[in-house]
Structure formats: C-alpha cells, structure tokens
Amino acid sequence: MQKSLFTGLWAILAVALTVLVCPPPARAGTAGEIDREVDAAMQILFREIPASRELAKVAKGILIFPNVVKAGFVVGAQFGEGALRREGRTAGYFNTVAASYGIQAGAQKFGYALFFMTETGLSYLDRSEGWEIGVGPTIVVVDTGMARSLSTTTAKEDVYAFFFHQKGLMGGLGLQGSKITRMTPEK
C-alpha cells in the first residue's frame, strides 16, 4: 500500500513539474513590457515590504526582476528579466540566470529586487560583463524579520536583496550561483 502511494505521489509530482518546467517557448520581453512589469512589481514590493519604500528613497539604483521562474527536480534552473532604475528612470535592462544541483523538487515564481546603496556597488554592476552573485559587492538578503528593523540609517552594506510575491512550492530561495547580465530588449 505504501509503495503504491509513494509511486502515485511521484507520478503526480512528475506531471506537475513537466507542465511547470516546459512552458511554451519563451521570448524576451520588449522594453515596454519589462518596464510595465517592473512598475507593477515595485508597487507589490512596497506593499509587501514597507521598509523597501524607505530604502528606495536613498538607494543609488534598484535592479528589479519582477517575474523569475525557478523549477527543478534534482537539477534546477531559474530565469528572469528586469530593469535597473536610477532616480525613477530605467537605466538598463538585465536578465538573471541560475542553475543548481542537489536535493530539490518543485517550481515557483517570484520577484526580487537588489537595492544598490553605494556608488561602488552600482559601478561594479556597470563594469562587470555578467555579474556573478557572490563575487563583488557585499549582498545582504533581507528576510521578514530584518525588514522590520532595517532603516536608511542602519543600511550600511553595498546591496540589499528583497524577495517578494512568491508563488508555487520549491524548497529554498537564494541568489547564490545567479548571474546577472546586461541585455538589449526590443523596443
């Protein structure tokens, strides 16, 4: 009985992952589409994590990826497109890609934003030809507890990362192994 239940659960998981991992062929968003998604995502971020609104007032730039899709079964991958905002205007477009291997199963969609608090951190993004997270400026991932105590006076690191609007089920969420690369979308 237990073996058939276990086999049935694996079959359901395999079908669900196939549907989630194999969506229709992806196409890059246009600049206008990415900008609209970033605008909407920033409103969601500010609503879900109020501390992010205060940090945005003093950040040198905000790189926001509104719709990152992550899926995997032992081997995982994630992808998303976003825009860098400086002084409320788009200063460039980027994609984020990551691959992972290990004990993992599931799929999810989420957004994340990187708040560049120093010109040093922001210039590293501009200088690098594909920024691999973990190499370069210090990044602090802000969880719900830290967000309550974070303020413009306590934010002393180069970059703060906020995850928001998570949907789906997958164990773990992180930026390690992610690569961020400048892109040029269609107009």
N, C-alpha and C positions, 0 to 999 in steps of 0.2 A: 504494500500500500504506500509506504513512504517513498519507495523508489519511483513509483509512477507519479506521485505528487511532485517529487523533485524534478523528474523529466518533464512534466507538464509545465512547471514554472519556468524551466529553462527554455522550453519551446515558445512560451508567451514572451519572455524577455528577448529572445532572438528575433521574433517577428516585430516587436515594438522597436528594437534597435535598427532593424533593417529599414523600417518606414522612416525613422527619425534620421538615420545616418545617410540614407540615399534619397535626399530630396531632389526635386527637378534640377537640371543643370543650373549652376549658379552663374550670375552675371554681375559684373561690377556695377555698383550704383553710379548714377550720374552725380555731378557736383551738387545740383539742386536737391536730389533725393537725399544725399548724405546730409546736407545742411538742414533739411526739414527734420530728418530723424534725430540729428544732434540737438536741434532746438527742443523737440518734444522730450528727448531723454534728459536734457538739463532740467526741465520742469519736474520730471519724475524724481530725479536725483535730489533736487532741492526740497521736494515734498517728503521723500522717504528719509533723508538725512539732512535735517536743518543746518547742522554745522557746516555742510558743504557750501551753503549760500554765503556764509560769512567768510569762509576761506577764499571763495571766488572773488571777493572784493579786493583781495591783496595778492592773489596769485599772478605771476608773470605770464602764465599761459595755462590753458586747460586742454588736455588731449582727451577727447571723449569718444568711446566706442559704444554706440547705442545698442547694437544687436550682435553680440558674439555668440556663436553656436559652438557648443562643445559636445562631443559624443565619443563613446568608446566602449570597447569590450576587450580588455587586456591592453590593446593598443588604442590610444585615443588621439584626437586632434581637435583643434579649435581654430576658428577664423572669424574675423570681423573687420569692418571698415569704419573709419571715423574721421574726425576733423580736429585740428588744433585751433583753438580760439585764443586770440590775444586782443585785449581791450574790446571784447564783444564781437570781433570780426574773425572770419575764417582766415587763417594764415598758412594753411596747408592741409593736405589730405594724407591719411596713413592707413595701412592695414596692419592687423595683428594676427600672427600665426603661431601655433604651438603644437607640439607633438609630445606624447607621453607614453610610457610603457609601465605596466605594473598591475596591481590588483585594482581593477576599476570596471564598472559597468554602468551604463545609463546614458542619458542625454539631457542637456539643458541649454537654455538660452538666458543670457544675462547681459547687462551693460557694465562697463567700468570706465572710470574717469581718473586720469592722472593730473594732479594739481602741481604744477611746477612753481615752487615758492622762491626759487633763486634764478638769476640770470645764468648762473653756472650750469644748473641742471637743464635749463631750456636750451642753452647753446650746445650742450652735449647732444641733444636730440637733433639739432640742426647740422652739427658736424659729422655725426656718425652716418655711415651708409648702411643703415639697418641696425637699430639699437637692440641688442640682446639684453633683456631684463636680467639683472644680476651682475652686469658689467657696467660700470659707470656710476652715475649718481646714486646716492642712498635713497631707497624707496621704503616707505612705511605703509603697510596695508592697514587701513583704518577699519576696525570692526565696530559693532554697535556700541559696546562699552566705551571704547576710546573716543568715538564720535561725540559722546556726551560731554567729555572733558576737553576736547580739542577746541582751541580758540586761535585767533590771529596772533595772540601774544605767546602761546605755547607751541605753535607750529614753527619749529626751528630746522627741520630736515629739508633736503632738496626737493623731494617729491612725495606726495601723499596719494595713495590709491584708494578709491572707493568702489565697491561693488554694489550694484542696485538692480532692482526689477528682475529678480531671479525666477525662472520658471523651469519646471522639469525636475528630474531627480538624477543626481550623479554625486558620488562621494568626492568631496574635496573641491576646493576652488582656490586657485592661485595664479601667480604670474610667472613663476619660475619656468624658464625654458621658452618664454614667449619672445618673439622677435617682432619689432615694430619697424616698418619700412615706409618711406615716403612713396606716394603713388600719385598719378595724374588721372583723375576720372574724366569721363566725357562731360562736356558742358551741358 
